[in-house]
């Protein structure tokens, strides 16, 4: 895993008198919502504990799975300005212990352990005021945190999100994204679909490439954040480098 995201499950024996025996903070699941056929969002309440993170970072989440405590890494999608709570958006996986627990067994009121925020994939205001955010599938999650933060706190920062999914039903938080772009001229959101099941789709089709970036009119002097599966990240790094961007402009997170 590069910079963080969903990690391979790790398991440690659970202490009999410890509800979790993992994580620096305890958090309660206070809301679970289905966002797409394969993705659920989870609001975790950590109260007044001294948990902190930067936009784009991730957490380790510890949960009891059968007779063990297992851990998985998940990017935060909420803005750090939301106090006392964080939101995750998690794609189902039958082979990842914690992810499977979250999708199939987690209930409102459950307590989990969390550690973080972690990772060098992050945005801070001093880093720049022009951002291009490139997302492959569920890799949009850390970019959502960055975009929400920019929208809420930095009216002078421009951000362009280009978000690739297999089908339109996979676009997360589309109403919110469209509302942000409608409210601010310097926030723009584009979607491209690689395998549309509904032929009524009239937007961009295909993977993110140089042609699509040109059509979106992206800023060549911006910071480029990109996150998604390894192949997506490798393609973006190659295409952007060949397009003349410097390594200092490229900030990525690769999901295994």
Short mmCIF file of the C-alpha atoms (twelve columns), coordinates in Angstrom:
data_MODEL
# 
_entry.id   MODEL 
# 
loop_
_atom_site.group_PDB 
_atom_site.id 
_atom_site.type_symbol 
_atom_site.label_atom_id 
_atom_site.label_alt_id 
_atom_site.label_comp_id 
_atom_site.label_asym_id 
_atom_site.label_seq_id 
_atom_site.Cartn_x 
_atom_site.Cartn_y 
_atom_site.Cartn_z 
_atom_site.pdbx_PDB_model_num 
ATOM 1   C CA . UNK A 1   0.000   0.000   0.000   1 
ATOM 2   C CA . UNK A 2   1.452   3.367   -1.017  1 
ATOM 3   C CA . UNK A 3   0.529   6.254   1.300   1 
ATOM 4   C CA . UNK A 4   -2.416  4.269   2.645   1 
ATOM 5   C CA . UNK A 5   -5.957  3.116   1.864   1 
ATOM 6   C CA . UNK A 6   -7.424  -0.348  2.211   1 
ATOM 7   C CA . UNK A 7   -4.724  -2.509  3.732   1 
ATOM 8   C CA . UNK A 8   -4.364  -6.240  3.944   1 
ATOM 9   C CA . UNK A 9   -6.165  -7.528  7.055   1 
ATOM 10  C CA . UNK A 10  -3.978  -8.013  10.060  1 
ATOM 11  C CA . UNK A 11  -5.224  -9.952  13.055  1 
ATOM 12  C CA . UNK A 12  -4.148  -10.019 16.675  1 
ATOM 13  C CA . UNK A 13  -5.710  -12.065 19.465  1 
ATOM 14  C CA . UNK A 14  -8.351  -10.057 21.315  1 
ATOM 15  C CA . UNK A 15  -7.855  -9.514  25.035  1 
ATOM 16  C CA . UNK A 16  -10.805 -10.996 26.939  1 
ATOM 17  C CA . UNK A 17  -11.421 -7.824  28.971  1 
ATOM 18  C CA . UNK A 18  -10.734 -5.351  26.178  1 
ATOM 19  C CA . UNK A 19  -13.656 -4.623  23.849  1 
ATOM 20  C CA . UNK A 20  -11.226 -3.754  21.051  1 
ATOM 21  C CA . UNK A 21  -7.574  -3.962  22.136  1 
ATOM 22  C CA . UNK A 22  -6.592  -1.795  19.188  1 
ATOM 23  C CA . UNK A 23  -6.437  1.806   18.058  1 
ATOM 24  C CA . UNK A 24  -5.568  5.062   19.782  1 
ATOM 25  C CA . UNK A 25  -9.183  6.230   20.071  1 
ATOM 26  C CA . UNK A 26  -12.605 4.683   20.439  1 
ATOM 27  C CA . UNK A 27  -15.390 5.651   18.074  1 
ATOM 28  C CA . UNK A 28  -19.052 4.743   17.835  1 
ATOM 29  C CA . UNK A 29  -20.770 4.007   14.537  1 
ATOM 30  C CA . UNK A 30  -23.668 6.483   14.527  1 
ATOM 31  C CA . UNK A 31  -24.873 6.277   10.917  1 
ATOM 32  C CA . UNK A 32  -24.673 3.727   8.104   1 
ATOM 33  C CA . UNK A 33  -25.950 4.555   4.632   1 
ATOM 34  C CA . UNK A 34  -25.828 2.738   1.309   1 
ATOM 35  C CA . UNK A 35  -24.349 5.092   -1.272  1 
ATOM 36  C CA . UNK A 36  -24.183 2.706   -4.262  1 
ATOM 37  C CA . UNK A 37  -24.727 -1.003  -4.962  1 
ATOM 38  C CA . UNK A 38  -21.244 -1.801  -3.601  1 
ATOM 39  C CA . UNK A 39  -20.398 1.110   -1.282  1 
ATOM 40  C CA . UNK A 40  -21.640 2.097   2.168   1 
ATOM 41  C CA . UNK A 41  -20.762 5.198   4.157   1 
ATOM 42  C CA . UNK A 42  -20.167 5.193   7.902   1 
ATOM 43  C CA . UNK A 43  -20.181 8.110   10.327  1 
ATOM 44  C CA . UNK A 44  -17.958 7.466   13.348  1 
ATOM 45  C CA . UNK A 45  -18.358 9.611   16.477  1 
ATOM 46  C CA . UNK A 46  -15.179 10.041  18.532  1 
ATOM 47  C CA . UNK A 47  -16.577 12.744  20.810  1 
ATOM 48  C CA . UNK A 48  -14.101 15.126  22.418  1 
ATOM 49  C CA . UNK A 49  -11.038 12.903  22.070  1 
ATOM 50  C CA . UNK A 50  -7.915  14.512  20.587  1 
ATOM 51  C CA . UNK A 51  -8.220  12.831  17.184  1 
ATOM 52  C CA . UNK A 52  -7.050  14.950  14.236  1 
ATOM 53  C CA . UNK A 53  -6.355  14.561  10.524  1 
ATOM 54  C CA . UNK A 54  -5.584  16.541  7.398   1 
ATOM 55  C CA . UNK A 55  -7.715  16.440  4.230   1 
ATOM 56  C CA . UNK A 56  -6.757  13.358  2.209   1 
ATOM 57  C CA . UNK A 57  -5.403  11.264  5.077   1 
ATOM 58  C CA . UNK A 58  -6.545  7.816   6.211   1 
ATOM 59  C CA . UNK A 59  -7.123  5.891   9.422   1 
ATOM 60  C CA . UNK A 60  -6.556  2.400   10.707  1 
ATOM 61  C CA . UNK A 61  -9.866  0.979   11.905  1 
ATOM 62  C CA . UNK A 62  -9.897  -1.881  14.414  1 
ATOM 63  C CA . UNK A 63  -12.914 -4.149  14.809  1 
ATOM 64  C CA . UNK A 64  -13.649 -7.454  16.465  1 
ATOM 65  C CA . UNK A 65  -14.146 -10.079 13.776  1 
ATOM 66  C CA . UNK A 66  -15.179 -13.400 15.295  1 
ATOM 67  C CA . UNK A 67  -12.625 -14.060 18.049  1 
ATOM 68  C CA . UNK A 68  -9.935  -11.628 16.906  1 
ATOM 69  C CA . UNK A 69  -9.351  -7.917  16.485  1 
ATOM 70  C CA . UNK A 70  -8.527  -7.089  12.855  1 
ATOM 71  C CA . UNK A 71  -7.450  -3.827  11.261  1 
ATOM 72  C CA . UNK A 72  -8.073  -2.180  7.904   1 
ATOM 73  C CA . UNK A 73  -6.999  1.176   6.488   1 
ATOM 74  C CA . UNK A 74  -9.635  3.566   5.088   1 
ATOM 75  C CA . UNK A 75  -9.460  7.086   3.709   1 
ATOM 76  C CA . UNK A 76  -11.576 9.718   5.437   1 
ATOM 77  C CA . UNK A 77  -14.108 11.442  3.179   1 
ATOM 78  C CA . UNK A 78  -15.275 14.170  5.557   1 
ATOM 79  C CA . UNK A 79  -13.802 17.636  6.089   1 
ATOM 80  C CA . UNK A 80  -11.563 18.037  9.171   1 
ATOM 81  C CA . UNK A 81  -13.749 21.000  10.096  1 
ATOM 82  C CA . UNK A 82  -16.517 18.591  11.114  1 
ATOM 83  C CA . UNK A 83  -15.708 18.168  14.805  1 
ATOM 84  C CA . UNK A 84  -16.205 14.979  16.750  1 
ATOM 85  C CA . UNK A 85  -17.073 12.815  13.752  1 
ATOM 86  C CA . UNK A 86  -15.498 11.377  10.637  1 
ATOM 87  C CA . UNK A 87  -17.093 9.776   7.595   1 
ATOM 88  C CA . UNK A 88  -15.780 6.791   5.657   1 
ATOM 89  C CA . UNK A 89  -17.009 5.370   2.342   1 
ATOM 90  C CA . UNK A 90  -16.122 1.695   1.978   1 
ATOM 91  C CA . UNK A 91  -16.452 -0.631  -1.005  1 
ATOM 92  C CA . UNK A 92  -17.499 -4.168  -0.124  1 
ATOM 93  C CA . UNK A 93  -14.944 -6.976  -0.144  1 
ATOM 94  C CA . UNK A 94  -15.628 -10.557 0.849   1 
ATOM 95  C CA . UNK A 95  -11.918 -11.248 1.368   1 
ATOM 96  C CA . UNK A 96  -11.035 -8.335  3.664   1 
ATOM 97  C CA . UNK A 97  -12.011 -9.076  7.260   1 
ATOM 98  C CA . UNK A 98  -12.812 -5.565  8.486   1 
ATOM 99  C CA . UNK A 99  -14.449 -4.441  5.245   1 
ATOM 100 C CA . UNK A 100 -16.666 -7.528  5.255   1 
ATOM 101 C CA . UNK A 101 -17.603 -6.817  8.881   1 
ATOM 102 C CA . UNK A 102 -18.505 -3.216  8.039   1 
ATOM 103 C CA . UNK A 103 -20.744 -4.218  5.154   1 
ATOM 104 C CA . UNK A 104 -22.375 -7.332  6.572   1 
ATOM 105 C CA . UNK A 105 -22.350 -7.094  10.360  1 
ATOM 106 C CA . UNK A 106 -21.703 -3.552  11.573  1 
ATOM 107 C CA . UNK A 107 -24.640 -1.831  13.251  1 
ATOM 108 C CA . UNK A 108 -25.307 1.655   14.598  1 
ATOM 109 C CA . UNK A 109 -24.045 1.660   18.168  1 
ATOM 110 C CA . UNK A 110 -21.047 -0.592  17.512  1 
ATOM 111 C CA . UNK A 111 -17.723 0.589   18.938  1 
ATOM 112 C CA . UNK A 112 -14.527 0.429   16.894  1 
ATOM 113 C CA . UNK A 113 -10.952 1.575   17.433  1 
ATOM 114 C CA . UNK A 114 -9.270  4.156   15.210  1 
ATOM 115 C CA . UNK A 115 -5.723  5.459   14.737  1 
ATOM 116 C CA . UNK A 116 -4.698  8.351   12.524  1 
ATOM 117 C CA . UNK A 117 -4.860  10.459  10.544  1 
ATOM 118 C CA . UNK A 118 -2.000  9.056   8.582   1 
ATOM 119 C CA . UNK A 119 -0.221  9.326   5.267   1 
ATOM 120 C CA . UNK A 120 1.571   11.847  3.106   1 
ATOM 121 C CA . UNK A 121 -1.392  12.138  0.732   1 
ATOM 122 C CA . UNK A 122 -2.836  15.337  2.137   1 
ATOM 123 C CA . UNK A 123 -3.648  18.949  1.323   1 
ATOM 124 C CA . UNK A 124 -2.683  22.031  3.318   1 
ATOM 125 C CA . UNK A 125 -3.399  25.583  2.211   1 
ATOM 126 C CA . UNK A 126 0.267   26.580  1.920   1 
ATOM 127 C CA . UNK A 127 0.830   23.837  -0.675  1 
ATOM 128 C CA . UNK A 128 -1.024  25.679  -3.434  1 
ATOM 129 C CA . UNK A 129 -4.253  27.349  -4.521  1 
ATOM 130 C CA . UNK A 130 -4.952  25.416  -7.737  1 
ATOM 131 C CA . UNK A 131 -5.842  21.737  -7.527  1 
ATOM 132 C CA . UNK A 132 -6.715  19.011  -10.025 1 
ATOM 133 C CA . UNK A 133 -8.196  15.892  -8.418  1 
ATOM 134 C CA . UNK A 134 -8.219  12.684  -10.491 1 
ATOM 135 C CA . UNK A 135 -10.173 9.727   -9.124  1 
ATOM 136 C CA . UNK A 136 -10.406 6.111   -10.225 1 
ATOM 137 C CA . UNK A 137 -13.438 4.421   -8.660  1 
ATOM 138 C CA . UNK A 138 -13.416 4.228   -4.858  1 
ATOM 139 C CA . UNK A 139 -10.104 6.091   -4.996  1 
ATOM 140 C CA . UNK A 140 -12.261 9.222   -4.921  1 
ATOM 141 C CA . UNK A 141 -12.573 9.007   -1.130  1 
ATOM 142 C CA . UNK A 142 -9.509  11.039  -0.034  1 
ATOM 143 C CA . UNK A 143 -10.186 13.521  -2.826  1 
ATOM 144 C CA . UNK A 144 -13.690 14.091  -1.451  1 
ATOM 145 C CA . UNK A 145 -12.169 15.141  1.861   1 
ATOM 146 C CA . UNK A 146 -9.891  17.598  0.073   1 
ATOM 147 C CA . UNK A 147 -12.719 19.000  -2.056  1 
ATOM 148 C CA . UNK A 148 -15.086 19.343  0.896   1 
ATOM 149 C CA . UNK A 149 -12.368 21.133  2.854   1 
ATOM 150 C CA . UNK A 150 -11.636 23.538  -0.001  1 
ATOM 151 C CA . UNK A 151 -15.336 24.249  -0.452  1 
ATOM 152 C CA . UNK A 152 -15.888 24.912  3.249   1 
ATOM 153 C CA . UNK A 153 -12.764 26.892  4.093   1 
ATOM 154 C CA . UNK A 154 -10.903 28.221  1.045   1 
ATOM 155 C CA . UNK A 155 -13.007 30.299  -1.373  1 
ATOM 156 C CA . UNK A 156 -9.886  31.463  -3.211  1 
ATOM 157 C CA . UNK A 157 -8.653  27.917  -3.964  1 
ATOM 158 C CA . UNK A 158 -9.736  26.451  -7.312  1 
ATOM 159 C CA . UNK A 159 -10.331 22.717  -7.668  1 
ATOM 160 C CA . UNK A 160 -11.259 20.517  -10.616 1 
ATOM 161 C CA . UNK A 161 -12.415 16.957  -9.922  1 
ATOM 162 C CA . UNK A 162 -12.356 14.397  -12.743 1 
ATOM 163 C CA . UNK A 163 -13.947 11.194  -11.508 1 
ATOM 164 C CA . UNK A 164 -13.889 7.891   -13.429 1 
ATOM 165 C CA . UNK A 165 -16.363 5.104   -12.621 1 
ATOM 166 C CA . UNK A 166 -17.600 1.970   -14.355 1 
ATOM 167 C CA . UNK A 167 -21.247 3.072   -14.396 1 
ATOM 168 C CA . UNK A 168 -23.104 6.273   -13.414 1 
ATOM 169 C CA . UNK A 169 -24.699 4.539   -10.417 1 
ATOM 170 C CA . UNK A 170 -21.186 4.239   -8.936  1 
ATOM 171 C CA . UNK A 171 -20.705 8.020   -8.624  1 
ATOM 172 C CA . UNK A 172 -20.564 8.829   -4.911  1 
ATOM 173 C CA . UNK A 173 -22.196 11.953  -3.454  1 
ATOM 174 C CA . UNK A 174 -23.042 13.257  -6.903  1 
ATOM 175 C CA . UNK A 175 -25.756 15.642  -5.709  1 
ATOM 176 C CA . UNK A 176 -23.327 17.223  -3.258  1 
ATOM 177 C CA . UNK A 177 -20.574 17.459  -5.866  1 
ATOM 178 C CA . UNK A 178 -22.921 19.067  -8.386  1 
ATOM 179 C CA . UNK A 179 -24.136 21.507  -5.726  1 
ATOM 180 C CA . UNK A 180 -20.570 22.534  -4.889  1 
ATOM 181 C CA . UNK A 181 -19.705 23.151  -8.524  1 
ATOM 182 C CA . UNK A 182 -22.938 25.110  -9.029  1 
ATOM 183 C CA . UNK A 183 -22.246 27.288  -6.002  1 
ATOM 184 C CA . UNK A 184 -18.665 28.209  -6.883  1 
ATOM 185 C CA . UNK A 185 -17.194 29.071  -10.261 1 
ATOM 186 C CA . UNK A 186 -13.752 27.853  -9.198  1 
ATOM 187 C CA . UNK A 187 -14.962 24.340  -8.315  1 
ATOM 188 C CA . UNK A 188 -15.703 22.054  -11.265 1 
ATOM 189 C CA . UNK A 189 -16.689 18.380  -11.341 1 
ATOM 190 C CA . UNK A 190 -16.513 16.081  -14.365 1 
ATOM 191 C CA . UNK A 191 -17.512 12.420  -14.549 1 
ATOM 192 C CA . UNK A 192 -16.449 9.798   -17.048 1 
ATOM 193 C CA . UNK A 193 -17.921 6.307   -17.350 1 
ATOM 194 C CA . UNK A 194 -15.963 3.322   -18.647 1 
ATOM 195 C CA . UNK A 195 -18.717 0.661   -18.889 1 
ATOM 196 C CA . UNK A 196 -22.106 2.408   -18.920 1 
ATOM 197 C CA . UNK A 197 -24.997 -0.030  -18.459 1 
ATOM 198 C CA . UNK A 198 -27.546 2.652   -19.282 1 
ATOM 199 C CA . UNK A 199 -27.248 4.085   -22.764 1 
ATOM 200 C CA . UNK A 200 -28.967 7.270   -21.581 1 
ATOM 201 C CA . UNK A 201 -25.607 8.440   -20.238 1 
ATOM 202 C CA . UNK A 202 -24.599 11.515  -22.225 1 
ATOM 203 C CA . UNK A 203 -21.414 12.524  -20.424 1 
ATOM 204 C CA . UNK A 204 -17.789 11.605  -20.968 1 
ATOM 205 C CA . UNK A 205 -16.961 7.953   -21.623 1 
ATOM 206 C CA . UNK A 206 -13.693 6.088   -21.237 1 
ATOM 207 C CA . UNK A 207 -10.758 6.330   -18.889 1 
ATOM 208 C CA . UNK A 208 -9.143  9.573   -17.837 1 
ATOM 209 C CA . UNK A 209 -6.512  10.491  -20.407 1 
ATOM 210 C CA . UNK A 210 -4.769  13.499  -21.890 1 
ATOM 211 C CA . UNK A 211 -7.660  14.189  -24.279 1 
ATOM 212 C CA . UNK A 212 -10.170 14.333  -21.428 1 
ATOM 213 C CA . UNK A 213 -7.876  16.542  -19.361 1 
ATOM 214 C CA . UNK A 214 -7.601  18.937  -22.287 1 
ATOM 215 C CA . UNK A 215 -11.388 18.968  -22.766 1 
ATOM 216 C CA . UNK A 216 -11.821 19.757  -19.072 1 
ATOM 217 C CA . UNK A 217 -9.391  22.649  -19.430 1 
ATOM 218 C CA . UNK A 218 -7.219  21.700  -16.475 1 
ATOM 219 C CA . UNK A 219 -4.530  24.055  -15.197 1 
ATOM 220 C CA . UNK A 220 -1.050  22.847  -16.153 1 
ATOM 221 C CA . UNK A 221 0.457   24.718  -13.195 1 
ATOM 222 C CA . UNK A 222 -1.828  23.139  -10.584 1 
ATOM 223 C CA . UNK A 223 -1.106  20.447  -8.025  1 
ATOM 224 C CA . UNK A 224 -2.377  17.098  -9.308  1 
ATOM 225 C CA . UNK A 225 -3.764  14.639  -6.769  1 
ATOM 226 C CA . UNK A 226 -4.687  11.201  -8.074  1 
ATOM 227 C CA . UNK A 227 -5.875  8.072   -6.351  1 
ATOM 228 C CA . UNK A 228 -7.170  4.687   -7.452  1 
ATOM 229 C CA . UNK A 229 -6.060  1.170   -8.357  1 
ATOM 230 C CA . UNK A 230 -2.354  0.655   -9.152  1 
ATOM 231 C CA . UNK A 231 -2.894  0.622   -12.922 1 
ATOM 232 C CA . UNK A 232 -4.841  3.880   -12.792 1 
ATOM 233 C CA . UNK A 233 -2.179  5.614   -10.715 1 
ATOM 234 C CA . UNK A 234 0.639   4.328   -12.935 1 
ATOM 235 C CA . UNK A 235 -1.178  5.537   -16.058 1 
ATOM 236 C CA . UNK A 236 -1.828  8.981   -14.562 1 
ATOM 237 C CA . UNK A 237 1.779   9.374   -13.420 1 
ATOM 238 C CA . UNK A 238 3.073   8.426   -16.870 1 
ATOM 239 C CA . UNK A 239 0.621   10.580  -18.818 1 
ATOM 240 C CA . UNK A 240 1.055   13.634  -16.607 1 
ATOM 241 C CA . UNK A 241 4.841   13.347  -16.642 1 
ATOM 242 C CA . UNK A 242 4.863   12.987  -20.410 1 
ATOM 243 C CA . UNK A 243 2.575   16.011  -20.554 1 
ATOM 244 C CA . UNK A 244 5.282   18.156  -19.001 1 
ATOM 245 C CA . UNK A 245 4.288   18.230  -15.338 1 
ATOM 246 C CA . UNK A 246 7.073   18.122  -12.773 1 
ATOM 247 C CA . UNK A 247 7.302   15.449  -10.051 1 
ATOM 248 C CA . UNK A 248 6.658   18.164  -7.454  1 
ATOM 249 C CA . UNK A 249 3.186   18.678  -8.938  1 
ATOM 250 C CA . UNK A 250 2.166   15.023  -8.623  1 
ATOM 251 C CA . UNK A 251 0.718   13.688  -5.362  1 
ATOM 252 C CA . UNK A 252 -0.705  10.199  -5.512  1 
ATOM 253 C CA . UNK A 253 -2.121  7.367   -3.474  1 
ATOM 254 C CA . UNK A 254 -2.141  3.828   -4.829  1 
ATOM 255 C CA . UNK A 255 -4.735  1.329   -3.606  1 
ATOM 256 C CA . UNK A 256 -3.861  -2.345  -3.549  1 
# 
